[in-house]
Amino acid sequence: MVEGYVDIYGSPMIDLVVEGKLSKAKVPVVVDTGFNGDLCLPIPLGIDLGVQLIDTAQVELANGSVSEELVFAGRAQLGERGKPVEIYLTRSKEALIGTRLLRDEVLRIDFRCRELTIE
């Protein structure tokens, strides 16, 4: 089980270990149920980790526009399990975990108590 929290801005958060070819890091990530990919990371973090370019993909953004984005490979450790992930690098300062990485999990968010669990 992974335990997280709801931050003071109302964002559901977990700490996720992300690994590239050069290093790994524990990263606070926003659980984004509107994002159907694996993971979005800030560009500087992706560079530091050494994620590897593997593909491009058409991505529909929240505003409805479609963009061609670079797709990178890395690994993420959700609880005790590590798995390969597709990573998009963004100009945002926030990292996001999407529903593709959570598809085999049970996500519970209690906004009132500011608690989050993934089983």
C-alpha positions in Angstrom: 0.0 0.0 0.0 1.1 3.5 -0.8 0.1 6.3 1.4 -0.1 9.9 0.3 -1.9 13.1 1.3 -3.9 16.0 0.0 -1.8 19.2 0.1 -3.0 22.6 1.3 -4.1 23.5 -2.3 -6.3 20.4 -2.5 -4.0 18.4 -4.8 -3.7 14.6 -4.1 0.0 13.8 -3.7 2.3 10.8 -3.4 6.0 10.4 -3.3 7.2 8.3 -6.2 10.7 6.9 -6.9 11.6 7.6 -10.5 14.7 6.2 -12.2 16.5 7.0 -15.4 19.9 5.8 -16.8 21.9 8.2 -14.7 20.2 8.3 -11.3 16.9 7.9 -9.4 15.0 10.3 -7.1 12.0 10.4 -4.8 9.6 12.8 -6.4 6.4 14.4 -5.0 3.8 13.8 -7.7 0.3 15.1 -8.2 -2.2 12.3 -8.8 -4.0 13.5 -12.0 -7.0 11.5 -12.9 -7.5 13.6 -16.0 -4.1 12.5 -17.4 -4.3 9.0 -19.0 -0.5 8.5 -19.4 2.1 7.2 -16.9 4.1 10.2 -15.8 5.0 13.8 -16.5 8.2 15.3 -15.1 9.8 18.7 -15.2 12.4 18.9 -17.9 15.4 19.6 -15.6 14.5 16.5 -13.5 14.2 14.3 -16.6 17.6 15.5 -17.7 19.2 14.8 -14.3 17.7 11.3 -14.2 18.9 10.5 -17.7 15.5 9.3 -19.1 15.9 8.1 -22.7 14.0 9.3 -25.8 11.9 6.4 -27.2 9.1 7.8 -29.3 6.8 10.7 -30.1 3.1 10.8 -29.5 0.1 13.0 -30.2 -1.2 14.4 -26.9 -4.5 16.3 -26.3 -3.9 18.9 -23.7 -6.5 20.1 -21.1 -7.4 23.1 -23.3 -8.3 20.8 -26.2 -5.3 21.5 -28.3 -3.2 18.6 -29.8 0.5 18.6 -29.5 3.3 16.3 -30.7 5.3 15.4 -27.7 8.5 13.5 -27.1 8.2 10.2 -25.1 10.9 9.1 -22.8 11.5 5.7 -21.0 12.2 5.3 -17.3 11.2 3.3 -14.3 8.9 4.1 -11.4 8.5 2.4 -8.1 4.9 2.5 -6.8 5.2 1.0 -3.3 7.4 -2.0 -3.5 6.9 -2.7 -7.2 9.1 -1.1 -9.9 7.8 -1.0 -13.5 8.8 0.6 -16.8 7.0 3.9 -17.5 6.6 6.3 -20.4 7.5 9.8 -19.4 6.6 13.2 -20.9 8.9 16.1 -20.0 7.1 19.4 -19.4 7.9 23.0 -18.5 5.7 22.7 -15.4 7.4 22.6 -12.0 5.0 19.9 -10.9 5.3 16.2 -11.6 2.1 14.2 -12.5 1.2 10.6 -12.2 -1.6 9.5 -14.6 -4.2 6.8 -14.7 -2.2 4.4 -16.9 0.3 3.9 -14.1 -2.6 3.4 -11.7 -4.8 1.1 -13.8 -4.1 -2.0 -11.7 -4.5 -0.2 -8.4 -7.3 1.0 -6.1 -7.1 4.7 -5.5 -8.8 6.3 -2.5 -8.8 10.0 -1.8 -10.4 11.4 1.4 -10.3 15.2 0.8 -11.9 15.9 4.1 -9.2 14.1 6.1 -6.5 14.9 3.5 -5.5 11.3 3.1 -4.7 9.2 0.0 -4.1 5.5 -0.4 -3.2 3.3 -3.4 -3.6 -0.5 -3.0 
